[in-house]
């Protein structure tokens, strides 16, 4: 027999009763400092007394810990796990690399709250790969050659990621969050269309990077080198664990444009998107005089891209999903005609 929802034993009423859940502010003193915690409480609907519900004590412990860490700027357990993941390093080697005792990270993962000093070291390693790289070099002999090489390689790759503009990283992170999988080729084209449509709608670029007219369509070179090892496979990159949640800093307008592009162009493979860009004036103009497979690295000027898509917008409402889909279908049909002629 299934127990009725929100029913438990009340020690005051001495029977099974219904209870209600409330969120309350509770003040507590920790190490001489007063803190306010918002905790989940259960109250009997009949006598009004607080009840001890299964699992509530553990939940309150978790709530206190998370809020205390946030108030003191202490690194979370989740971020410590991110640190291990992005640098491809185990608990003991990470402890030693950071200059801690060998079992320190294991204790933190088990719930022990680190000191502010140790927390700051971990937070800095998480946000500054150059700092982590220096720590690895300094403590190389302690952590072992294999662990050092793996972590040093990850740190070097992560440094390259930080050479990309913050807004571009937000956009890439948002694409990763919204799509189940994306290949490097598709990622390039989605970024191109996001930039193009945003420039038309808001008269300014979303991110500062320029794209170049490569043989396979518009390419943002730094993004290409970040993910080229995945070739034609979906990107599965531990480094982007670091940017989980970063996309929250995008504005509503920026997310609206990205959602439009992902809902329209995002339905197609990278190869299909490549064919569409080959039918568009900005790429064709810069590639004029080059053979089909001949490489080039000439920048596609933002103003040329914006001008072209402003013209597109006169025939297709590119601020709507329906307009973008009609544009895509028109370009795919145009590409089919071109191939027939050739």
Phi, psi and omega in degrees: 000129182283133179287137180299140181299141180057043175231132178204179184274128177260121183289339178282316181278343182059040178197170175287127181222165172279147178227162176239148181264133177229154174252121186232151175275130178231127180269136180219150178259124177233120180051043176080001182246134179274135179232151173250122179246139174265111187243153178274128180233156177239135181231138179294133181284346182264309183259346177082001180280154178291141181244151176264105184260143179304128177090347185288324179298314179297320179297317180297322177299316179295318180297316179299314183299312182298317182287326177294315178301317181295318181294324183264358182068037181267136181301144180273162176299321179300319180289330175294320177295322176300319180301316178294320186289313185287334178260006174053052188222145181279177185297308183294312178299323178295316178305313183290322179297325181278354180088017180264177170291158189299329184257007185299313181297321178301319179295320179294320179293333178278355175121349178295134182274125181288160173292162179299322181297312180292324178298316180299322178297314181293319179296322180291320177297327181289325186258347182228093181300331177295322177295315178297321179299318178295319178297319180298316180296317182296323184252022184306315184292337182280326191265350179093150188294315183296312180297322180297312183298318180295315182289322180295321178297316179296320180295319179296320179292322181293327177301321179296325180297325182281358174277352178271146181299152182301319181293323177296318178298320177300317181295315179297316179299320180294319177298316179297322181291323188272334184253142179295321176204151179210135178272162177303321181295314180295321179302315180301314184289324178296318177299320180298313182288327175299312179298315183298310182293321179298318180297322179292316185284329187237003173061029175201155179290151175281319177227161190279338186297142172266152174252155180246155180271089176274172183296334180260022176107187181297137183221133170267109194301317181296322178293322178302311183291334177294323189241013185297333181295340179279346177052242181262012181266156176301144181284126175228091194235114180301332183301329184279358169300327180299334186255011175301125181091346181297328182295346178297339181279354174291145179285167178299320179296318180295317178293324180299315179296315181297320178298320178299315182292317181293327180283342181250285179297331182294349179280350187251156179287165178300323180293321178293317179296324176300316180297323179295316180297331179289345178263005185253145185301317183303318179286316181299318182299314183285332182270001182302130180094351179263146175287165184305316183259008182278127182289151174208161182219036183276134182292136171270111186297139180302320182295323177294319179296315181296317181299315181297313184286340170294320176296317177302318184296338178288333181257336181227131179283093186281002172267009177232153178296319181297318180296318179295321179293322177295321178297315180300313181297321179296318181289324177294321177293320179297319179296324179293320178296317179300318182292325179296317180296315181296000000 
